[in-house]
Amino acid sequence: MAVLLVLAVSCGKKHEITLSPTEFEFEPTGGEVTVEINTDGDWNVEKCPEWIAVSETSGSKDASIVLAAQPNLGDAIREAVLEVSTSTNSAQLKLSQGYVEENYLSISPDSITADYHGGEFDLQISSNCEWTLSELSQQIPWISVNPSSGSGSQTVKVSVEEYVGGDSSSRKASLIFAGANALVSVGVTQSDGSEVAVSVNPKFLSFSTEGGSQQIVVSCASNWSVSTSVDWLSLSVTEGSGNGQITVTAENNEDFQVRLGAVVFTSDAHQNTTVTVSQEAAIDPRHLDVSPMEVNFGKQGGNAVISIGCDEQWKVDCPEHWISFSAQDGEGDGSFDIIAEENIMNTPRNTVVYVVSGILEKQIQVHQEAGDQAPYVSLNVDVINADAVGDVFPVEVSSNVTWTVRGSSWAEPIQNSGEGDGTFSLRVDTNYEMTPRSCTVRVSTAQGASDSFEVVQSGYVYTLSTEVTEINAPAEGLKTEINVFSNQNWTVSKGASWILYDPVSGTNDGAFTIVVDPNASPRDRSAEIYVTGEKDGLVIIQVNQPHAK
């Protein structure tokens, strides 16, 4: 009886609960508040608005919990009631928060720390306005941000590339986000991976033509290997552990060009450190002497003698049509003439004559004064008549100056400029409209001379026909295929309820199938099937069917 009495008293006990404070207003930009819970029993947070984070949602007896509110970036005040309950009672805390009326931008976290592997990191942007990553921040070569601009709150991905500097230093950058009148900076720091890389000194080796040997001091916290991809370098060792030294030996360079190579160190963590190696070229005993190095011609043109001093074969070249040579190649000491045509253009012209012997090259500057002929341009056509499918038409130009061509959106020059006498090609597109069209193509010069011609193009002729125009179906019905011959889209329509056709449309040459039902009525019957072209044309197919006997 005593035990039952104790149990009865215990089950009937009421656990009072109070909260302090009982009302709280958060700042529009968010914040925290500590709430004291006073009770002698177990408690649970029963009601909590989604914009509030709670440090603890359950506990026993007196306790403290922390409520954290995010910024209110909406356009209305928000209110809620937080309720904490025991098994017999509950207490409420009234919460409210005004909204951020000014432009707002906040980013969490405010810094990123990456190891040498790099990786992806999330930034949570809270904002009620448009924002963008600054142009300088977008140009950081080892960091990319996606998206780099936006509006309102969202998550941004920051990608950091792998970094193995090998010089025991980290790299840092700042990501500057701008929103309205606010600037927010997020710092990015990345370690260089020196703990897994090979550090070397020096990082560059330079050898003379005769070659020789030089040393590289190696520092590493693990095992390492070393190799080279060029056959004129040899290494004293190919692997090592921890700190050490290797000897790099270069062979004699018999080539007349500087050569480059590399010595690559690889750590156990597969991180590479490269030493760049260069070697001077051998002295080239060959020579190429050209005189003079500059030639000036009058407008009438003429010849200029060029002397060559050389111990091997040589050749001469020039890209301009108005320059030719008395000889384009030779061997040893000699000479050749540069021959310039008369300049009929009223502008001076310049070019370069190239004299080459092996890897040796000399450039002769050539100048010619302007001619005194008035600028002109004329064409060999007045009208180009093109059919609807279009084509490419050559046009000859006679001129003594530089000229340009201007056509239309459907009649365009493939080459839109030239100089002197020449040719350009005019591409005329297909005219898919049934009406003809025309335009003017004009060739003009900077000095005001011009000539033109007309392009006249016929309209497109659309065709449409069918294999048959009349079908006599037997009373017991018929299934047959009808071929369509066309160069356009077409549709099948009309007919009657006792005629089915499939498909109902097609493109260019094609076919459709018709099914004529049996005629169980006492009368003959007929119907028409229309095949209609999208652009032009109509074919009527007559279908006749007698009645059943």
C-alpha angles and dihedrals in degrees: 000000000000092000092049090050092053091049092049092051091047095050092050097053116119118219108215119205134192133179130212120233103026094192132033136172118205123212113257089248092055133250145167138274130190114225121201116216116202116192141119095224143055116293139195134194101240103175126031128157117240092242091062125077116205123207094210128017098188141021147137130267122331114003146146126236130187122225118201124193126200120224113283102234095168127097099251139061112258126216134183143160121235113207126198116189140192123196090274109021143027138203131206136217117199112219131190138170132187120222127253105259098183126064108283134195126175129162129198128232101027094206141033125208117194131181121225091277090068116203142168125305132186124231117193111214118200112191145138095204142050116287138183140187111250118256093243091052090052089057096059100120098211098045130064126184124201119222099018094189138022148134129263127351122338145131119270124202117222115196118198119194124227114272128196106166099163092207099096094249134113126221126232138194140168125229107211116200119191124201122170103306095342130097119194123187126204115193120219120198124179128184115230099231093240089146090068100030135083115250116206138186123232106023093194130049125192122192130191122235091269092058122214139167133296134177132237120201113219128205120184138146093218143027118303141187131208133204143161130213098209124082096216092068125071129189129216092219136013099205143018146162130242118334120358149125136253133193121228116201124195124200124228111283109230094172122098092230134077111254130208132205141162139226111210124201118198124194128210087261089060093248114147129216117187130207112200116220127196132180130196120247123252115259108267110228091195120097138192119194121182127185131221104021095194130044129189123199130191121232091269091061121217142162133308122190116225120196119214127203111189141134096211141037119303137185137198130220141170129178096215123097094215092062124075135163139227087223129008098197142020145155131246122346115352146112144244137193125244107214119201123195122225112280107231092172119096093229128075118249134209136191143160128247113208122213112190134185114173106304092342118099136179126190122212114202111222124195132180128188122238122273121238099230115119113252114262141167130189136172133217095227136059099182134017113201111202128184120230097269092060130218144197116274126194117225123194119217127200114196145135097214141043114291139189133207127220122188134157137275091272100032106049131164114240088210110033100189144033145158129243119334112358149123134252131188123234117208115207114196125220114277106222093179121092093228120082120245137199141190141174123249113201131196113198142169132221088246093061102260115133145163131186145188136200126245113208118187126186122229123260117270110218117204131203130171138143134220092246136016097194132042124189106199122194120243092254090061137255142235116198142153122238119203119220122205113199147127096218142050115287139186135206119224147154117030118127139281090265092058123072125186134188133225103023095206143022146174126243115324111005145120143240132201125230126199117201113200120226113272107236094165123101092242138070115248140197139184141177128240116204121211106191127190118225091227105021143341140058129211120192116204114198115214117197127185129176122218122259114272 
